[in-house]
Amino acid sequence: MKVLRVTKEEAGARADVLIARIYDRFSRSSLEGLFRKNLVKIEGKPLKAGYKLKENDKLQIDDSDIGKQPPMIELPIIYEDENVIVINKPAGVLTHSKGAFNDEASVATFIKPKLTDEFPDNNRAGIVHRLDRATSGVIVAAKNKDSLSFLQKQFSQRRTKKKYLAIVSGVPSENTARIDVPIERNPKNPQSFRAGSNGKTAQTDYQLLKEFTRGGKQYSLIELNPKTGRTHQLRVHMSYIGCPIVGDKVYKGEANEHMFLHAQQLEITLPGGIRKIFETPAPKYFNRFAGKIDE
């Protein structure tokens, strides 16, 4: 526990600004967890990040989680060579932690012992692209800086091919279509996104694979092929057409312990020039919900 008394010169500053000065190895945004976890207090009362400090305020800062080493984790490996590692990420596992708080096992912590280069961003070292926590499936990581740049360039230039499986509520009006709708950050909830004319271009092709009924409700098994890589793109687009992904609490999906979105296939060129397709079957809970999904 660090105790700090606010000086006359520091009075008037926001609490998060002062905290960022103290822990200058980390960005201000990466230290948000201190406030989110109620670890910054005055006289035992948690502070908000925007609190304006007063002279002689006595801050109590519990910084024990900053830089804490996460537990070891084992993840299923699909492919590995001297440059890359391809993993079947289970739902519930983070791709990487954010900022100063690194106390949860993730894809990034799993690959860390396999890295052969030093990376400036320790929390994201070797991470080429990301899957949401609740999304399962194929994810590729790099073991060295040259491979990281080589792979990331393919994603930014849209030279990868990705195929996802999703179970959604309802049935789309067209069996096959392209959703071409820009996506922007939601100002009412900055952690989420929405369809909006001021957003960035986002395109998703989809194909209806199967319709089924469960508990008197209609559902669909959908193949999704994103042509762009916006954050939460598939989740936003399916909600936009009135068929939200089951279990997606953020985008109006029906409540479920699982979010039914799985990165089934990734086609990418590896360092050295070999084009490869990596694939993994959907988790068993897809079959439990929808019956055999490979019919």
Residue pairs with C-beta under 8 A, 6 or more apart in sequence:
1 60
1 61
1 62
1 63
1 64
2 22
2 59
2 60
2 61
2 62
2 63
3 58
3 59
3 60
3 61
4 18
4 22
4 58
4 59
4 61
5 56
5 57
5 58
5 59
6 18
6 53
6 54
6 55
6 56
6 57
6 58
6 59
7 55
8 55
10 18
10 53
10 55
11 53
11 54
11 55
11 57
12 52
12 53
13 52
13 53
14 49
14 50
14 51
14 52
14 53
15 35
15 40
15 47
15 48
15 49
15 50
15 51
15 52
15 53
15 59
16 28
16 31
16 32
16 35
16 49
16 50
17 28
18 53
18 59
19 28
19 31
19 34
19 40
19 61
20 26
20 27
20 28
20 31
22 61
23 31
23 63
23 66
23 100
26 66
26 99
26 100
27 99
29 99
30 98
30 99
30 100
30 101
31 99
31 100
32 49
32 99
33 39
33 65
33 98
33 99
33 100
33 101
34 40
34 61
34 62
34 63
34 66
34 100
35 46
35 47
35 48
35 49
37 65
38 46
39 46
39 61
39 62
39 63
39 65
40 46
40 47
40 59
40 60
40 61
40 62
41 47
41 59
41 60
42 57
42 58
42 59
42 60
43 58
44 60
47 59
53 59
65 101
65 103
66 100
66 101
67 100
67 102
68 101
68 102
68 103
69 102
69 103
70 97
70 102
70 103
70 104
70 105
70 106
70 109
71 105
72 105
72 109
73 93
73 105
73 106
73 109
73 110
74 110
75 87
75 88
75 89
75 90
75 93
75 107
75 110
76 87
76 88
76 90
76 280
77 85
77 86
77 87
77 88
78 86
78 87
78 88
78 138
78 278
78 280
79 85
79 86
79 276
79 278
80 86
80 114
81 270
82 116
82 143
83 142
83 143
83 144
83 146
83 147
83 270
83 271
83 272
84 140
84 141
84 142
84 143
84 147
84 151
84 270
84 271
85 111
85 114
85 140
85 141
85 143
86 138
86 139
86 140
86 141
86 266
86 278
87 107
87 110
87 111
87 138
87 139
87 140
87 141
88 136
88 137
88 138
88 280
89 95
89 107
89 131
89 135
89 136
89 137
89 138
89 139
89 263
90 136
90 283
91 133
91 134
91 135
91 136
91 258
91 259
91 283
92 133
92 134
93 105
93 106
93 107
93 133
94 104
94 105
94 106
94 107
94 108
94 133
95 106
95 107
95 108
95 127
95 130
95 131
95 133
95 139
96 106
96 107
96 108
96 123
96 124
96 127
96 130
97 103
97 104
97 106
97 108
97 109
97 123
98 123
99 123
102 109
102 122
102 123
107 127
107 139
107 141
108 123
108 124
108 125
108 126
108 127
108 141
111 125
111 126
111 141
111 143
112 125
112 126
114 126
114 143
115 125
115 126
115 143
115 144
116 143
116 144
117 143
117 144
117 145
119 125
119 126
119 145
119 148
126 141
126 142
126 143
126 148
127 141
128 139
128 140
128 141
128 142
128 148
128 151
128 152
128 155
129 139
129 140
129 152
129 155
129 229
130 139
131 137
131 139
131 263
132 232
132 235
132 259
132 261
134 247
134 248
134 258
134 259
134 261
135 259
135 261
135 262
135 263
136 261
136 262
136 263
136 282
136 283
137 164
137 262
137 263
137 264
137 280
138 263
138 264
138 265
138 266
138 278
138 279
138 280
139 263
139 266
140 151
140 266
140 268
140 278
142 148
142 150
142 151
146 271
147 271
150 271
151 268
151 271
153 159
154 160
154 268
154 269
155 229
158 227
158 228
158 229
159 269
160 266
160 267
160 268
161 225
161 265
161 266
161 267
161 268
162 225
162 226
162 263
162 265
162 266
162 267
163 223
163 224
163 225
163 263
163 264
163 265
163 266
164 223
164 224
164 225
164 226
164 234
164 261
164 262
164 263
164 264
165 209
165 221
165 222
165 223
165 224
165 260
165 261
165 262
165 264
165 282
165 286
165 293
166 221
166 222
166 224
166 234
166 238
166 245
166 260
166 261
166 262
167 219
167 220
167 221
167 222
167 245
167 246
167 260
167 286
167 289
167 290
168 219
168 220
168 222
168 238
168 243
168 244
168 245
168 246
168 260
169 217
169 218
169 219
169 243
169 244
169 246
169 253
169 254
170 218
170 219
170 220
170 242
170 243
171 208
171 211
171 218
171 220
171 243
172 206
172 208
172 220
172 222
172 241
172 242
172 243
173 241
175 207
175 208
176 205
176 206
176 207
176 208
177 205
177 206
178 203
178 204
178 205
178 206
178 227
179 202
179 203
179 204
179 205
179 206
179 237
179 240
179 241
180 201
180 202
180 203
181 195
181 202
181 237
181 240
182 195
182 196
182 197
182 198
182 199
182 200
182 201
182 202
183 193
183 194
183 195
183 196
183 199
183 200
183 202
183 230
183 231
183 232
183 233
183 236
183 237
184 193
184 194
184 195
184 196
184 198
184 199
184 200
185 192
185 193
185 194
185 199
186 192
186 193
186 194
192 232
192 250
192 251
193 199
193 230
193 231
193 232
193 236
194 236
195 236
195 237
195 240
200 228
200 230
201 228
202 228
202 230
202 233
202 236
202 237
203 226
203 227
203 228
204 224
204 225
204 226
204 227
204 228
204 233
204 234
204 237
205 224
205 225
205 226
205 227
206 222
206 223
206 224
206 225
206 238
207 222
207 223
207 225
208 220
208 221
208 222
209 220
209 221
209 222
209 223
209 293
210 220
210 221
210 290
210 293
210 295
211 218
211 219
211 220
211 221
212 218
212 219
212 220
212 221
212 290
212 291
213 219
214 289
214 290
217 254
219 246
219 289
219 290
220 243
221 286
221 290
221 293
222 238
222 243
224 234
224 238
226 233
226 234
230 236
232 250
232 251
234 245
234 261
235 244
235 245
235 248
235 250
235 251
235 253
235 261
236 251
238 244
238 245
238 251
239 245
239 248
239 251
239 252
239 253
244 251
244 252
244 253
244 254
245 251
245 253
245 259
245 260
245 261
246 253
246 254
246 256
246 258
246 259
246 260
246 289
247 253
247 254
247 255
247 256
247 257
247 258
247 259
247 260
248 259
248 261
249 255
249 259
253 259
256 289
258 283
258 285
258 289
260 285
260 286
260 289
262 282
262 283
262 286
264 279
264 280
264 281
264 282
265 277
265 278
265 279
266 277
266 278
266 279
267 275
267 276
267 277
267 278
268 275
268 276
268 278
269 275
269 276
270 276
282 293
286 293
287 293
